[in-house]
Amino acid sequence: MCSHHNLAVLVSSPVSLSEESIAPTPTTEQDAQLGFEDTEPVDSSMQDFYQLYQELLVITLVLTGVIFISVWIAYSLNIALNYLLGACAGVLYLRMLAKDVERLGTEKQSLSKTRLALLVVLILLASRLNQLQILPIFLGFLTYKATLIIYVVRVAFISDSTKLRQP
């Protein structure tokens, strides 16, 4: 399986992230006539992609809210807002990644690396302005990574528990 396809499965939403319409795919009957009985329809893969993206987005937003309130209580509103700024940049990064993955194969052959410019600009801005602090912003940005870890651990435990139940 292609590593780009694995990446596509890690990010999803029920609606298209781009403004372009998706061309209809052949039906199962047409696939059988063409000799593609065993291939999965592209529409199904994209729907899985969108569902996964939506799930990751919801987990990221919930995690961001919990961490924001915790940091506000434990430290200060200023540090919590710095964290929130970084977390919003992380959500934006996740959305940009999803759009990039969505276009993979149809319009593009590889993933763009311009998304990292978002973090670089944010860190440079934080280093220039006295009100912004680099560490809370950077940790906020990494919140989407924590979401991926939570998702992978949850999927691993679900697949392990189903293997244990089977005779």
Salt bridges, closest charged atoms under 4 A:
GLU55 OE2 - ARG154 NH2 1.88
ASP100 OD1 - LYS108 NZ 2.04
ASP100 OD2 - ARG115 NH1 2.75
GLU107 OE1 - ARG103 NE 3.92
